[in-house]
Amino acid sequence: MTIKKFNSEHDQQQFLNLNSYAFNYTRTAEHDKRSLDMMKHCDLWGAFDEDHLTSQIMVLPYRAKIGTQDVKMAGIGSVATYPENRGNGGIRALFKDIFKELEEKEVPLSYLAPFSQPFYRKFGYETVFETISGTLTRETVTQLPFTSEGSIKRVDKNAPEWRDVLKKLYSETLGKDFGAVVRDDWWWEAKLTRKIDEVAIVFDNLEEPVGYLMYKMEGSQFIIKELAYKTKQALYKLNGFISSHSGTFETFHYTASLLEKMTLLFPECRVLEQKIEQDMMVKIVLFDKFMAAYPFNPTANLSVSLAIEDNSSDYNNGTWQLTIKNGEASCQKLSNDLLETADFSGPIQKWTQVFMGHSKFNSHIFLEYITVNSKEKVQELGDSIPNVTPCLYDYF
């Protein structure tokens, strides 16, 4: 078995063949073109038996918003192996080499969409993002508050001037949320061509753009793909636009981050049926680089040792000294071993959930996912971690 990156036309076709087999779709010229366009921006990794591709991973070069910092993030996609090659260690070997290259490129984070959470935990990933999804009937959608102020306009998603408006609005709204993808032009192109059918933009009374709606219309269902707004007026205007489709569509489906409080908009909340879904997983690939970029609370001052178990990355595995001065952090490795004298000990998956805002530090201590040797520092470290909610509006 040979592990390598590839970009030849022959191997790209093998990639598309394995993709269509593993994810059970029929290749079309249009789908192939979109995929090949994305490949220009991504790294393709494969496990080969002689010249035959047996396993593959696509690495997408993203950035994520962590506080005010744009942090390099590797998106992982198209993870696949032919059934006759499963169990041969191809995916494990691929991740090993990918993590090594991410270390060389100083990429601190990686996101992926799991087909199996236990499978990806073996490589240090853990669930971080959660979403709320729900479906409204045509009767309930008309309960949404609306306004006659401002205006709304359906626009051509492919027109450069409107794409520029969308990019600016995203960066001023959803793109500021903790963990959100910083969308480069190539990803905007991929997103708008693959996942979005229609776009509407809201304008205030001064005709300034203040929000947008991305949506699809499928049969009797109106699907809200993305909703962004700078003001209450913009939200209410979007509500009115959505409810104006109640004569055509029977149901209205939405997916939102946990920051969104849809129940606040309805006078009768019992009409809402919502479910919280576990979404994409995250791995802190380079612990020290992530800590250096992390937005600790500005009054935080402490020094603490952390033993981090990471069976998939020698770089992370070991004991680190984390020093925070007025919210600015530095991190040095004390030992490649998990020292019993460390103030706190735990696997990289749990530290990822704590620092990405998925769950509280004290919750992991209570459940003994993170063990404590220095009780006097529990409050200090807990108070230094900001109260954030991770949000993600992209899927790959």
TORDOLO-304577 format. One record per residue (C-alpha): residue number from 1; x, y, z negated; residue in three letters. Coordinates in steps of 0.001 Angstrom, whole numbers, plus 500000, padded with zeros to 6 digits. Layout:
BEGIN
   pos        x        y        z   code
   NUM        X        Y        Z    ALA
...
END
This chain:
BEGIN
   pos        x        y        z   code
     1   500000   500000   500000    MET
     2   501306   503431   500995    THR
     3   500085   506668   499396    ILE
     4   500415   509815   501474    LYS
     5   498835   513063   502608    LYS
     6   497693   513064   506219    PHE
     7   496381   515427   508878    ASN
     8   496734   513601   512197    SER
     9   493659   513416   514400    GLU
    10   493696   509609   514216    HIS
    11   493720   509603   510409    ASP
    12   491085   512331   510213    GLN
    13   488794   510086   512232    GLN
    14   489527   507263   509795    GLN
    15   488597   509642   506976    PHE
    16   485256   510438   508633    LEU
    17   484577   506741   509203    ASN
    18   485227   505856   505567    LEU
    19   483181   508839   504425    ASN
    20   480144   507820   506481    SER
    21   480415   504209   505312    TYR
    22   480864   504993   501628    ALA
    23   478167   507693   501457    PHE
    24   475810   505938   503875    ASN
    25   475190   508561   506531    TYR
    26   475322   508511   510306    THR
    27   478057   510562   511904    ARG
    28   476926   513303   514259    THR
    29   478928   515775   516320    ALA
    30   477582   518667   514214    GLU
    31   478459   517002   510908    HIS
    32   481917   516031   512165    ASP
    33   482603   519612   513255    LYS
    34   481706   521000   509839    ARG
    35   483886   518387   508148    SER
    36   486845   518988   510449    LEU
    37   486552   522743   509892    ASP
    38   486763   522157   506130    MET
    39   489743   519837   506518    MET
    40   491752   522778   507853    LYS
    41   491700   524248   504350    HIS
    42   492029   521051   502297    CYS
    43   494551   518333   501549    ASP
    44   493585   514806   502613    LEU
    45   495118   511983   500638    TRP
    46   494934   508324   501541    GLY
    47   495980   504839   500530    ALA
    48   497017   502897   503640    PHE
    49   497457   499209   504380    ASP
    50   499939   499617   507224    GLU
    51   498038   502055   509497    ASP
    52   494587   501344   508058    HIS
    53   493028   503841   505614    LEU
    54   491593   501943   502644    THR
    55   491006   504676   500016    SER
    56   490805   508455   500229    GLN
    57   490453   511715   498281    ILE
    58   489986   515275   499539    MET
    59   491532   518080   497454    VAL
    60   489897   521482   497939    LEU
    61   491872   524625   497031    PRO
    62   489607   526704   494812    TYR
    63   489898   529270   492081    ARG
    64   487683   529372   488990    ALA
    65   486666   532356   486880    LYS
    66   487983   531792   483340    ILE
    67   487163   534912   481371    GLY
    68   488517   537703   483535    THR
    69   491192   535491   485113    GLN
    70   491033   533750   488501    ASP
    71   492606   530379   487727    VAL
    72   493707   527887   490380    LYS
    73   491390   524889   490506    MET
    74   491536   521705   492573    ALA
    75   488132   520498   493710    GLY
    76   488014   516737   494224    ILE
    77   485704   515328   496873    GLY
    78   485113   512426   499257    SER
    79   486509   509858   496809    VAL
    80   485920   506556   498560    ALA
    81   487254   503022   499039    THR
    82   486107   500297   501393    TYR
    83   484393   497511   499390    PRO
    84   486941   494894   500427    GLU
    85   489723   497083   499011    ASN
    86   488166   497917   495641    ARG
    87   490180   496867   492647    GLY
    88   493526   497245   494407    ASN
    89   494451   500404   492472    GLY
    90   494247   502738   495457    GLY
    91   492258   505513   493730    ILE
    92   494428   505375   490603    ARG
    93   497578   505659   492728    ALA
    94   496066   508580   494644    LEU
    95   495177   510488   491468    PHE
    96   498673   509897   490087    LYS
    97   500300   511532   493110    ASP
    98   497666   514285   493297    ILE
    99   498216   515238   489636    PHE
   100   501963   515287   490249    LYS
   101   501526   517728   493137    GLU
   102   499096   519890   491149    LEU
   103   501775   520104   488464    GLU
   104   504295   521287   491063    GLU
   105   501814   523844   492423    LYS
   106   500860   524964   488886    GLU
   107   497142   524256   489301    VAL
   108   495698   524069   485755    PRO
   109   492150   522834   486459    LEU
   110   490278   520272   488527    SER
   111   486520   519819   489077    TYR
   112   484626   516900   490626    LEU
   113   481106   515535   491043    ALA
   114   481036   512034   489510    PRO
   115   479287   508963   490851    PHE
   116   480190   507416   487481    SER
   117   481235   509371   484398    GLN
   118   483094   506428   482754    PRO
   119   485065   505873   485970    PHE
   120   486403   509434   486073    TYR
   121   487048   509616   482341    ARG
   122   489837   507134   483042    LYS
   123   491585   509959   484909    PHE
   124   491030   512575   482199    GLY
   125   487820   514178   483469    TYR
   126   484856   514974   481254    GLU
   127   481369   516408   481731    THR
   128   481344   520174   481292    VAL
   129   478620   521672   483474    PHE
   130   474915   521176   482861    GLU
   131   471961   522506   484819    THR
   132   468238   522979   484346    ILE
   133   465981   521830   487163    SER
   134   462251   522135   487492    GLY
   135   459344   522148   489885    THR
   136   456515   524688   489884    LEU
   137   453139   524272   491552    THR
   138   451672   526933   493805    ARG
   139   449335   527857   490932    GLU
   140   452090   528348   488364    THR
   141   454551   530180   490602    VAL
   142   452084   533056   490891    THR
   143   452477   533627   487130    GLN
   144   455956   535025   487710    LEU
   145   456099   538781   487016    PRO
   146   456709   540919   490096    PHE
   147   457120   544573   491067    THR
   148   456213   546819   493985    SER
   149   459381   548860   493514    GLU
   150   462276   548424   495926    GLY
   151   462213   546232   498992    SER
   152   463266   542805   500178    ILE
   153   464482   541705   503593    LYS
   154   465166   538343   505194    ARG
   155   468562   538541   506919    VAL
   156   470710   536535   509316    ASP
   157   473074   534497   507132    LYS
   158   475605   534383   509991    ASN
   159   475829   538153   510505    ALA
   160   479163   539462   509128    PRO
   161   477599   542569   507567    GLU
   162   475131   540503   505526    TRP
   163   477770   537993   504518    ARG
   164   479793   540868   503114    ASP
   165   476762   541969   501084    VAL
   166   476272   538420   499751    LEU
   167   479929   538108   498792    LYS
   168   479869   541399   496888    LYS
   169   476631   540585   495076    LEU
   170   477894   537130   494104    TYR
   171   481137   538568   492698    SER
   172   479110   541086   490664    GLU
   173   476637   538526   489276    THR
   174   476972   534725   489288    LEU
   175   480650   534824   490216    GLY
   176   481485   536483   486869    LYS
   177   480190   533544   484820    ASP
   178   482658   531354   482930    PHE
   179   483849   528491   485129    GLY
   180   482207   529731   488338    ALA
   181   484007   529239   491649    VAL
   182   485724   532299   493098    VAL
   183   484462   531878   496647    ARG
   184   486964   532409   499438    ASP
   185   485802   533084   502994    ASP
   186   486297   529502   504161    TRP
   187   484044   528219   501354    TRP
   188   481357   530804   502103    TRP
   189   481358   529516   505691    GLU
   190   481042   525912   504555    ALA
   191   478331   526699   502010    LYS
   192   476137   528776   504307    LEU
   193   476363   526372   507229    THR
   194   475803   523176   505224    ARG
   195   473419   523935   502408    LYS
   196   471490   527148   503109    ILE
   197   468720   527745   505655    ASP
   198   467373   531165   504706    GLU
   199   468643   534269   502913    VAL
   200   466754   537284   501567    ALA
   201   468330   540394   500043    ILE
   202   466715   542785   497547    VAL
   203   467221   546552   497661    PHE
   204   466481   549117   494952    ASP
   205   464683   552423   495469    ASN
   206   467921   553958   496753    LEU
   207   468202   551127   499312    GLU
   208   471242   549654   497569    GLU
   209   471470   545811   497576    PRO
   210   470855   544485   494049    VAL
   211   470124   540782   494479    GLY
   212   469632   537861   496829    TYR
   213   467838   534570   497297    LEU
   214   469197   531556   499182    MET
   215   466561   528949   499952    TYR
   216   465357   526079   502098    LYS
   217   461889   525094   503263    MET
   218   461341   521359   503565    GLU
   219   457854   520072   504314    GLY
   220   455592   521224   501506    SER
   221   458498   522192   499237    GLN
   222   460158   525597   498788    PHE
   223   463691   525004   497432    ILE
   224   465498   527809   495618    ILE
   225   469197   527150   496215    LYS
   226   470650   530270   494598    GLU
   227   469163   533311   492884    LEU
   228   471242   536352   491926    ALA
   229   470172   539755   490628    TYR
   230   471759   542808   489034    LYS
   231   468610   544294   487466    THR
   232   465254   543225   486059    LYS
   233   463615   545003   488992    GLN
   234   465621   542867   491422    ALA
   235   464544   539670   489645    LEU
   236   460891   540719   489682    TYR
   237   461117   541585   493380    LYS
   238   462549   538137   494099    LEU
   239   459773   536569   492029    ASN
   240   457175   538323   494158    GLY
   241   458861   537160   497342    PHE
   242   458900   533543   496138    ILE
   243   455276   533574   494974    SER
   244   454185   535103   498288    SER
   245   454890   531664   499801    HIS
   246   452306   529994   497549    SER
   247   449798   529802   500382    GLY
   248   452201   527708   502451    THR
   249   454036   525474   499992    PHE
   250   452657   523133   497363    GLU
   251   455721   523013   495112    THR
   252   458692   525258   494310    PHE
   253   461905   523594   493141    HIS
   254   464731   525405   491368    TYR
   255   468053   524535   489762    THR
   256   469678   526986   487373    ALA
   257   472503   527200   484865    SER
   258   471745   526936   481172    LEU
   259   472170   530714   480968    LEU
   260   468867   531119   482781    GLU
   261   465783   531352   480556    LYS
   262   462962   530682   482987    MET
   263   460534   530124   480119    THR
   264   460785   533810   479201    LEU
   265   459054   534759   482455    LEU
   266   455866   532752   481953    PHE
   267   452898   533749   479786    PRO
   268   452025   530044   479469    GLU
   269   455221   528013   479080    CYS
   270   453438   524667   478801    ARG
   271   453009   524666   482577    VAL
   272   456758   524217   482948    LEU
   273   458409   520823   483204    GLU
   274   462173   521156   483091    GLN
   275   465014   518719   482660    LYS
   276   468630   519233   481724    ILE
   277   471022   517315   483926    GLU
   278   474672   516471   483339    GLN
   279   476521   517898   486290    ASP
   280   480139   518200   487379    MET
   281   483183   517086   485395    MET
   282   486397   518966   484630    VAL
   283   489964   518020   483807    LYS
   284   492551   520348   482320    ILE
   285   495480   519288   484488    VAL
   286   498127   521563   482942    LEU
   287   497302   522282   479326    PHE
   288   499922   524976   478728    ASP
   289   499091   526912   481914    LYS
   290   495387   526807   481091    PHE
   291   496009   528032   477549    MET
   292   498106   530931   478878    ALA
   293   495144   532083   480995    ALA
   294   492465   531322   478399    TYR
   295   490407   534234   476973    PRO
   296   490833   533616   473256    PHE
   297   489032   536108   471038    ASN
   298   491141   539284   470951    PRO
   299   491489   539241   467150    THR
   300   492846   535674   467122    ALA
   301   496259   535163   465528    ASN
   302   497436   531666   464653    LEU
   303   499902   528905   465350    SER
   304   498652   525348   465548    VAL
   305   499945   521990   466773    SER
   306   497724   519844   468982    LEU
   307   498336   516191   469830    ALA
   308   496718   515575   473223    ILE
   309   496180   512106   474598    GLU
   310   496097   512012   478404    ASP
   311   496663   508543   479831    ASN
   312   496502   509813   483412    SER
   313   499029   512631   483133    SER
   314   502451   512460   481495    ASP
   315   502604   516241   481727    TYR
   316   499719   516770   479295    ASN
   317   500278   513764   477072    ASN
   318   502096   514656   473856    GLY
   319   502105   517248   471101    THR
   320   501893   520985   471841    TRP
   321   502464   524083   469750    GLN
   322   499765   526647   470558    LEU
   323   500572   530186   469449    THR
   324   498000   532971   469722    ILE
   325   498844   536621   469090    LYS
   326   496028   539162   469417    ASN
   327   494195   536777   471732    GLY
   328   497179   536112   474019    GLU
   329   498335   532498   473995    ALA
   330   501528   530635   474715    SER
   331   502010   526888   474560    CYS
   332   505183   524813   474245    GLN
   333   505534   521049   474191    LYS
   334   506990   519741   470947    LEU
   335   507125   516068   471880    SER
   336   506021   513611   474537    ASN
   337   504673   511539   471646    ASP
   338   501429   512037   469726    LEU
   339   502903   513195   466445    LEU
   340   501019   512109   463334    GLU
   341   501898   515450   461739    THR
   342   499978   517463   464356    ALA
   343   497291   519748   462936    ASP
   344   494685   518310   465332    PHE
   345   494589   515242   467575    SER
   346   492262   514200   470375    GLY
   347   491950   513113   474016    PRO
   348   492204   515664   476834    ILE
   349   488537   515040   477707    GLN
   350   487369   516429   474355    LYS
   351   489728   519402   474426    TRP
   352   488375   520166   477907    THR
   353   484798   520231   476595    GLN
   354   485808   522485   473688    VAL
   355   487766   525061   475681    PHE
   356   485382   525072   478653    MET
   357   482474   525879   476340    GLY
   358   480499   522668   476837    HIS
   359   480327   521928   473107    SER
   360   481555   523333   469817    LYS
   361   484915   522558   468236    PHE
   362   483217   521664   464944    ASN
   363   480904   519191   466708    SER
   364   483901   517223   467988    HIS
   365   485443   517265   464527    ILE
   366   482194   516070   462932    PHE
   367   481976   513172   465410    LEU
   368   485693   512449   464847    GLU
   369   486503   512827   468531    TYR
   370   489105   515317   467317    ILE
   371   490860   514405   464082    THR
   372   492109   516927   461542    VAL
   373   495321   516998   459536    ASN
   374   495159   520672   458634    SER
   375   491719   521514   457233    LYS
   376   492712   525099   456469    GLU
   377   493181   525753   460207    LYS
   378   489780   524431   461329    VAL
   379   488054   527773   460778    GLN
   380   490927   529722   462319    GLU
   381   491000   527735   465546    LEU
   382   487215   527573   465760    GLY
   383   486914   531343   465380    ASP
   384   489531   531961   468076    SER
   385   487508   530146   470763    ILE
   386   484962   532405   472517    PRO
   387   481281   531535   472637    ASN
   388   480848   530907   476376    VAL
   389   478474   528866   478518    THR
   390   480094   527211   481553    PRO
   391   478222   527839   484797    CYS
   392   478745   526423   488266    LEU
   393   476783   527262   491408    TYR
   394   478730   525146   493887    ASP
   395   478779   521444   494641    TYR
   396   481493   519542   496496    PHE
END
